[in-house]
Amino acid sequence: MASAMARAGRVDTVTLVAVTKNHPVEDMIEAASCGVTDVGENRVKEGTDKQKAFPDNKLKWHLIGHLQTNKVKQAVAHFDLIHSVDSQHLLAAIDKEAEKIGKVQDILLQVNVAREESKTGAAVEEFPKLCCLAKEAQHVRVCGFMCMAPNFENVEETRPVFRIAKALYDDMKGKFPDGQVRYLSMGMTHDFEIAIEEGANIVRVGTAIFGPRNY
Ligand SMILES: *Cc1c(COP(=O)(O)O)cnc(C)c1O
C-alpha cells in the first residue's frame, strides 16, 4: 500500500479493510493485535456472530457483500459502514430500519462501473438518480463510492475501470454537502495497488492477509 501511494505521490491516508469472511475469529483477533482497525464481512449473519467475540468492540465493521432486504434490519443494527447499496429499494429499506433505531446509517453507493452482467452494483445510468434519492433519505448518510473491477488476467486492465470510478466519485462530491463524500472503496488482493494509484482511499483485502478461503 505504501509503495503504491509513493508511486502516485499521495500523502493522504488509505484505510485497509481486512476482509475476514470465511476466516475464524482467532485470525481476526490476531489481525487486530497487529494493528488492523477495520474489518469487512460479506454476510450479515457471519459478521454479527463474529461481533460477539469482541465485547469491547473497537473495530470498525464494514459490510461489503450484496445485501438482501430481509437482512437490512440486522445490517443496520450491527455495521458501521455498508458498502453495497446499489438500488432504490435497498436504500429505502435501510432508511426505514435506521429510523426505527434512531441511527443515521453510513453507506457507500456501489456502482457496476465495468458493466459486468454477472455483478451487483447499480447501473452507471441509475447512479445520478440513486444519489438524488439518497440525499432525501434522512437516516442514511452517503459517504462515498464503491466498485469492483473485473478479474482481469492482466491486472493493468483494471486501471481504466478505476479511473472512471474516480471520476464518478469526484463528481459525486459536488452533489452532497461539503466533506460528506470522502470514501472511494476499490481494490482487492489482486488489484489494490492499481486502485490506490488511481485514487482509492479504502481497499478491501482478504486473501493477501489471511490466505485462501475455504468454502
Ligand atoms: C471477498 C471480497 C473482497 C476481498 O477479496 P480478496 O481477493 O480476498 O482480497 C473484497 N471486496 C469484496 C466485495 C469481496 O466480496
The ligand as an ORCA input file, in Angstrom:
! r2SCAN-3c Opt
* xyz 0 1
  C     -14.132    -11.073     -0.817
  C     -14.176     -9.655     -1.161
  C     -13.020     -8.852     -1.106
  C     -11.647     -9.384     -0.783
  O     -11.176    -10.217     -1.790
  P      -9.673    -10.749     -1.807
  O      -9.435    -11.072     -3.239
  O      -9.618    -11.945     -0.925
  O      -8.783     -9.672     -1.321
  C     -13.166     -7.505     -1.383
  N     -14.358     -6.960     -1.706
  C     -15.472     -7.701     -1.784
  C     -16.753     -7.038     -2.136
  C     -15.418     -9.068     -1.526
  O     -16.535     -9.790     -1.628
*
